[in-house]
Amino acid sequence: MRLGVIGLGRMGGAITRRLLKAGHAVVAHDREASRIASAVESGAVGAASVDDLVTALEAPRAVWLMLPAGEPTQGIIDELATRLDRGDTIIDGGNGFWKDDLRRAEALEARGLHYLDVGTSGGVWGLERGYCLMIGGEATVVNQLDSLFASLSPGEESVPTTPGRAGRDSRVERGYLHAGPCGAGHFVKMVHNAIEYGMMQAYAEGFDLLRNAAGPEGDSGQQWELELADIAEVWRHGSVISSWLLDLTATALANDPGLDAYIGHVEDSGEGRWALQAAIDEGVPATVLSAALFSRFRSRQEHTFSEKVLAAMRHGFGGHLEPPETK
């Protein structure tokens, strides 16, 4: 199929290249001309403006947005809404707020346009590994775009199928889920990212404990110079806490045992805050998730080794850089 992609940064650029490799035609636009040029080198059709992108697509059109949440995404949606035709579809693949999705879907429906919210997980490795997709929107529209989601997802061979899933939606086993109506995709991704915060915080605090076993001497009378890189590596082999996040941590520690390349400034992209608000609204205790978010806030005031571990993981899976002004 032929798809428009707006936003060609780390994720959007990789999504474009993965779609091209799968045989899809992509019309690509970004405010930075160099990113458009890079997409064209990979086989995309470049579009210097939103108007050019819409013109280059045949109806019914589908346009995938990979932009920062909030005004950057809303501005492009507003622009597209005046240029697309009835029956066309806008897909927000970024980390959008699910309540914004509800409002947008209603406004676009009044114009005869479809809207899907797609939580996209996979970071900078998605080009090779594929993306885990959590989709919200009308079932008929999701089904019409199935080949797109199938091409972006990791595929059935990525992990063994869970026993007992006979008769369930097989798309889930390939890495993409129709979570429900508009808003459901980003809601599931919001909780996904909040869980990610908690997992990362647990790893970070654990490695900080290991590092500080070297002293000063405590009540136990032990002072151990533990090899963190080796501990991370052995945990990758048969341990119940093995994971991709641990893989990234092991790589970071093997290359930089003291994580001296990081200062420990850890940003949050919004989903953790939204998840805590949802926990308050639903009356759900979320002690780990809240503590993980507040630890990120604290990291911007003082830095510990655990924050360096967090920063290393964020850089590993998403290419996220610490703010240069804090160095």
C-alpha positions in Angstrom: 0.0 0.0 0.0 1.0 3.7 -0.3 1.3 5.6 2.9 2.2 9.1 4.0 4.6 9.5 7.0 5.1 12.9 8.7 7.9 13.1 11.2 11.2 11.4 10.2 13.2 11.4 13.4 14.7 8.4 15.1 11.4 6.5 15.2 9.7 7.9 12.1 12.7 7.5 9.9 13.1 3.8 11.0 9.4 3.1 10.5 9.7 4.6 7.0 12.6 2.3 6.1 11.0 -0.8 7.5 7.8 -0.1 5.5 9.9 0.4 2.3 11.8 -2.9 3.0 8.4 -4.6 3.2 7.5 -3.3 -0.2 5.2 -0.5 0.7 5.4 2.9 -1.0 6.0 5.8 1.3 5.6 9.5 0.8 7.7 11.2 3.5 7.6 14.7 5.0 9.6 16.4 7.7 10.3 20.0 8.6 14.0 19.2 8.2 15.0 18.8 4.5 18.0 16.5 5.4 15.6 13.9 6.9 13.5 14.0 3.7 16.6 13.5 1.7 17.6 10.5 3.8 14.2 8.9 3.3 14.4 9.5 -0.4 17.8 7.7 -0.5 16.0 4.7 1.1 13.4 4.7 -1.6 10.6 7.0 -0.3 9.0 9.8 -2.3 9.9 13.1 -0.7 7.3 15.8 0.1 8.4 19.3 0.8 5.1 20.2 2.4 1.9 18.7 3.8 0.1 19.8 0.6 2.7 17.9 -1.5 2.3 14.8 0.6 -1.5 14.8 0.3 -1.3 15.4 -3.4 1.1 12.4 -3.9 -1.3 10.0 -2.2 -4.3 8.4 -3.8 -7.6 8.1 -2.0 -8.4 6.6 0.4 -5.3 8.0 2.0 -3.6 7.0 5.2 -1.1 9.3 6.9 1.1 8.2 9.8 2.3 10.9 12.2 5.4 10.3 14.3 5.7 13.6 16.2 6.1 14.8 19.8 2.8 14.7 21.7 0.8 17.9 22.2 0.9 20.9 19.9 3.3 19.5 17.2 1.0 16.6 16.6 -2.2 18.7 16.9 -0.9 21.3 14.5 -0.3 18.8 11.8 -3.7 17.1 12.4 -5.4 20.4 12.1 -3.6 21.1 8.8 -4.4 17.6 7.4 -8.0 17.9 8.4 -8.5 20.8 5.9 -6.7 18.9 3.1 -7.8 15.3 3.3 -10.9 13.9 1.8 -13.8 11.9 3.4 -12.7 8.4 4.0 -9.0 9.2 4.6 -7.3 8.1 7.8 -4.9 9.9 10.2 -2.8 7.7 12.4 -1.0 9.1 15.4 1.9 6.6 16.1 3.6 8.8 18.7 3.2 8.9 22.5 -0.1 10.8 22.5 -2.4 11.3 25.4 -5.5 9.1 25.1 -7.9 11.9 26.1 -6.6 14.0 23.2 -7.4 11.0 21.0 -11.1 11.0 22.0 -11.4 14.7 21.2 -9.5 14.4 17.9 -11.5 11.3 16.7 -14.8 13.2 17.4 -13.7 16.3 15.5 -12.3 14.3 12.5 -15.4 12.1 12.3 -17.5 15.2 11.8 -15.4 15.8 8.7 -15.8 12.2 7.5 -12.2 11.3 8.4 -11.0 8.3 10.3 -8.5 8.4 13.2 -6.4 5.7 14.8 -4.1 6.0 17.8 -1.2 3.6 17.8 1.1 3.1 20.7 4.4 2.1 19.2 7.1 0.3 21.2 10.5 -0.7 19.9 12.7 2.3 20.1 15.6 2.7 17.7 15.9 -1.1 17.3 12.4 -1.3 15.7 13.9 -1.2 12.2 15.5 -4.6 12.8 13.3 -6.1 15.5 10.0 -4.8 14.5 7.5 -2.7 16.6 5.0 -3.8 19.2 1.8 -1.9 18.2 -1.2 -1.1 20.4 -4.0 0.2 18.2 -7.1 2.1 19.0 -9.9 2.9 16.5 -12.7 1.5 14.4 -12.2 -2.2 13.6 -13.1 -1.8 10.0 -10.3 0.8 9.5 -7.8 -1.2 11.5 -8.6 -4.2 9.3 -8.2 -2.2 6.1 -4.7 -1.2 7.2 -3.7 -4.7 8.4 -0.8 -5.1 5.9 0.7 -1.9 7.3 0.6 -3.1 10.9 1.8 -6.6 9.9 4.9 -5.2 8.1 5.8 -3.0 11.1 5.3 -5.7 13.7 8.1 -8.2 14.8 6.2 -11.3 13.3 5.2 -14.6 14.8 8.7 -16.0 15.1 9.9 -13.2 17.4 9.0 -15.1 20.6 7.3 -18.5 21.2 3.5 -18.4 21.3 2.1 -18.6 24.8 0.4 -22.0 25.5 -3.4 -21.8 25.8 -3.9 -19.1 23.2 -5.8 -21.3 20.7 -8.8 -19.4 19.3 -7.5 -16.0 20.3 -6.6 -13.1 17.9 -3.6 -14.3 16.0 -2.4 -10.8 15.2 -1.4 -10.4 18.9 1.1 -13.2 18.4 2.7 -11.3 15.6 3.1 -8.2 17.7 0.1 -6.0 17.0 -3.2 -5.6 19.0 -6.4 -3.9 18.2 -6.9 -2.7 21.8 -10.4 -1.2 21.4 -12.0 2.1 20.2 -10.1 5.4 19.8 -8.0 6.2 22.8 -7.5 2.5 23.8 -4.2 2.2 21.9 -2.5 5.1 23.6 -4.0 4.2 27.0 -2.4 0.7 26.8 0.9 2.3 25.6 0.7 4.7 28.5 0.5 1.9 31.0 3.2 0.0 29.1 5.6 3.0 29.5 4.7 3.4 33.2 5.6 -0.3 33.7 8.8 0.4 31.8 9.6 3.2 34.3 9.2 0.8 37.2 11.3 -2.0 35.7 14.1 0.4 34.8 14.0 1.9 38.3 14.3 -1.6 39.9 17.3 -2.4 37.7 18.9 1.0 38.4 18.5 0.7 42.2 19.8 -2.9 42.2 23.0 -2.0 40.4 23.5 1.0 42.7 23.3 -1.4 45.6 25.9 -3.7 44.0 28.2 -0.8 43.2 28.0 0.5 46.8 28.9 -2.9 48.3 32.5 -1.7 48.0 32.0 0.6 51.0 32.0 2.4 53.3 31.9 -0.7 55.5 28.5 -1.4 57.0 27.2 -3.5 59.8 27.8 -6.7 57.9 31.6 -6.0 57.9 31.8 -6.8 54.2 33.3 -4.7 51.5 33.1 -6.3 48.0 34.4 -4.9 44.7 31.8 -6.5 42.5 32.1 -6.6 38.7 28.8 -5.0 37.6 29.3 -5.8 33.9 29.8 -9.5 34.8 26.8 -9.6 37.1 24.6 -8.0 34.4 25.9 -10.6 31.9 25.3 -13.6 34.1 21.8 -12.5 34.8 21.1 -12.5 31.1 21.6 -16.3 31.0 18.7 -18.2 32.6 17.8 -15.6 35.3 14.2 -14.8 36.0 15.0 -11.1 35.7 16.5 -11.3 32.2 15.0 -8.9 29.7 15.8 -6.5 26.9 16.4 -3.7 29.4 18.9 -5.9 31.1 20.6 -6.6 27.8 21.0 -2.9 27.2 22.3 -2.4 30.7 24.9 -5.2 30.2 26.0 -3.6 27.0 26.4 -0.2 28.6 28.4 -1.6 31.6 30.6 -3.7 29.4 31.6 -0.6 27.4 31.7 1.9 30.2 31.8 0.2 33.7 31.4 3.4 35.6 28.9 4.9 33.1 31.1 8.0 33.0 29.4 9.0 29.7 26.3 9.8 31.7 25.5 12.3 34.4 22.2 10.7 35.5 19.7 13.3 34.3 16.6 11.3 33.4 13.7 12.8 31.5 10.1 11.6 31.3 8.0 11.9 28.2 4.6 12.3 29.8 3.2 8.8 29.9 4.2 8.3 33.5 2.4 11.4 34.7 -0.7 10.4 32.7 -0.6 6.9 34.1 -0.5 8.2 37.7 -3.5 10.5 37.0 -5.3 7.4 35.6 -4.4 5.5 38.8 -5.9 8.4 40.9 -9.0 8.5 38.8 -9.5 4.7 39.0 -8.5 4.4 42.6 -5.7 1.9 41.8 -2.6 1.9 44.1 0.4 2.5 41.9 3.2 2.7 44.4 6.0 1.4 42.2 5.0 3.5 39.2 4.7 6.7 41.3 8.1 6.1 43.0 9.8 5.5 39.6 8.4 8.8 38.2 9.4 10.8 41.3 12.9 9.3 41.1 13.2 10.8 37.6 12.1 14.2 39.0 14.8 13.9 41.7 17.5 13.0 39.1 17.3 16.5 37.8 18.5 17.9 41.1 21.2 15.4 42.2 22.6 12.4 40.5 23.4 8.9 41.7 24.8 5.8 40.0 21.2 4.4 39.6 20.3 7.5 37.5 23.3 6.8 35.3 22.0 3.3 34.8 18.6 4.7 33.9 20.1 7.2 31.5 22.2 4.4 29.9 19.0 2.3 29.3 17.1 5.2 27.8 20.0 5.9 25.5 20.2 2.2 24.6 16.5 1.6 23.6 15.5 5.0 22.4 18.6 7.0 21.6 17.5 9.5 24.3 20.3 12.0 25.2 20.7 13.9 28.4 20.2 17.6 28.1 23.6 19.2 27.2 23.0 22.2 29.4 23.1 20.0 32.5 26.6 18.5 31.8 
